[in-house]
Amino acid sequence: MRVVLQKVNRAAVSIDGEVVGKIKQGYLLLVGFAPDDGAEQIDYLVHKIVNLRVFEDENGKMNKGLRDVDGAILSVSQFTLYADTKHGNRPGFSQAARPEIAEPLYEQFNAKLAATGIPVETGHFGAMMKIDLENDGPTTIIYEK
């Protein structure tokens, strides 16, 4: 499982010009799954993400987490995180989980994030989406489990 986390001041995801998910301050998550991912990877990354402290305190130190700033999460599925670019100029995606495996994992991941009490917005699995965001920092963290 791979997650690219971006700290944002705001983020929105749209499909065919219609906004389907948006947040103010928080994290934009780009989420991809491998074929052998499961509950262990999801639980680990949910814990890491909701407890991450990258928001500045009164001294300008990255000491605060999502709960401290009333932040939210925008989670977007992105199988291209498993692109293989070693050969040629066209990426291969055979290392990404097939949709019938990845979609239930994505739903479980989002449900477990929401169960922590953090507001969670999402895109639509498998859709062509446009993301509009204002990155804060910029702060970008890459997780892999």
C-alpha positions in Angstrom: 0.0 0.0 0.0 1.3 3.4 -0.9 0.0 6.8 0.2 1.3 10.2 -0.9 0.1 12.7 1.7 0.1 16.4 1.1 -0.6 19.0 3.8 -3.1 21.4 2.3 -4.9 24.6 3.1 -7.7 23.4 0.8 -8.3 20.6 -1.7 -11.2 19.5 -3.9 -11.8 16.6 -6.3 -14.2 16.9 -9.2 -15.6 14.6 -11.9 -16.9 16.1 -15.1 -16.8 19.6 -13.6 -18.8 18.6 -10.5 -17.1 18.8 -7.1 -17.5 15.4 -5.3 -15.3 16.0 -2.3 -13.6 19.0 -0.7 -11.8 20.0 2.5 -10.3 23.0 4.0 -7.1 22.5 6.1 -5.9 18.9 6.3 -4.4 16.2 4.2 -4.9 15.2 0.5 -4.2 11.5 0.3 -3.3 9.8 -3.0 -3.9 6.1 -2.2 -2.7 3.0 -4.1 -2.9 -0.7 -3.4 -0.8 -3.8 -4.3 -2.4 -7.2 -4.8 -1.3 -8.6 -1.5 -2.4 -5.6 0.7 -5.0 -6.1 3.4 -6.1 -5.1 6.9 -2.5 -5.0 8.3 -1.4 -2.4 5.8 -4.6 -0.3 6.2 -4.5 -0.3 10.0 -0.8 0.6 10.1 -1.2 3.6 7.7 -4.5 4.8 9.3 -2.6 5.0 12.6 0.4 6.8 11.0 -1.7 9.3 9.1 -4.1 10.3 11.9 -1.3 10.7 14.4 1.1 12.6 12.0 2.2 15.9 13.5 3.1 18.3 10.7 1.1 21.4 11.6 3.0 24.3 13.2 2.6 25.1 16.9 3.0 28.6 18.4 6.8 28.3 18.1 6.7 27.4 14.4 7.6 23.7 15.0 5.7 20.8 13.3 4.1 19.6 16.5 0.3 19.5 15.8 -1.8 16.8 14.2 -5.1 16.9 12.4 -7.2 16.9 15.5 -5.3 19.9 16.9 -6.2 22.0 13.9 -9.7 20.6 13.2 -8.4 19.2 10.0 -9.9 16.9 7.5 -8.8 14.3 4.9 -9.5 14.1 1.2 -8.8 10.6 0.0 -8.3 9.9 -3.7 -7.6 6.4 -5.2 -4.6 6.4 -7.5 -3.4 3.1 -9.0 -0.7 5.0 -10.8 1.4 5.1 -7.6 2.4 1.6 -8.7 3.6 2.6 -12.1 6.6 0.6 -13.3 8.8 3.0 -15.4 12.0 0.8 -15.7 11.4 -0.2 -19.3 10.4 2.0 -22.2 8.5 5.2 -22.0 5.0 3.9 -21.2 4.5 2.9 -17.6 3.2 -0.5 -16.7 0.7 -1.1 -13.9 0.9 -4.8 -13.3 2.2 -4.2 -9.7 -1.1 -2.4 -8.8 -4.0 -4.3 -7.4 -6.8 -5.1 -9.8 -10.0 -3.0 -9.3 -11.9 -5.8 -7.7 -9.2 -6.1 -5.0 -8.3 -2.4 -4.7 -11.8 -0.9 -4.5 -12.9 -2.8 -1.3 -9.5 -2.0 0.3 -10.0 1.7 -0.6 -13.4 1.7 1.0 -12.1 -0.1 4.1 -9.2 2.5 4.4 -11.6 5.4 4.2 -14.0 3.8 6.7 -11.2 3.2 9.2 -10.0 6.8 8.7 -13.5 8.1 9.4 -13.9 5.8 12.4 -11.1 7.8 14.1 -13.4 10.9 14.1 -11.5 12.8 11.4 -13.8 14.1 8.7 -13.1 12.2 5.4 -14.1 13.2 1.9 -13.3 11.0 -1.1 -13.2 10.9 -4.9 -14.9 8.1 -6.8 -12.9 4.9 -7.3 -11.9 4.4 -10.9 -13.2 7.7 -12.2 -11.2 10.3 -14.1 -10.8 13.0 -11.5 -9.4 16.5 -11.4 -7.8 17.7 -8.1 -7.5 21.3 -7.1 -5.4 22.0 -4.1 -3.3 24.6 -2.3 -0.3 22.8 -0.8 0.8 24.1 2.6 4.6 24.2 3.1 4.8 22.4 0.8 4.8 19.4 3.0 4.6 16.0 1.2 5.1 12.6 3.0 5.2 9.3 1.2 4.1 6.2 3.1 4.6 2.6 2.0 3.6 -0.5 4.0 
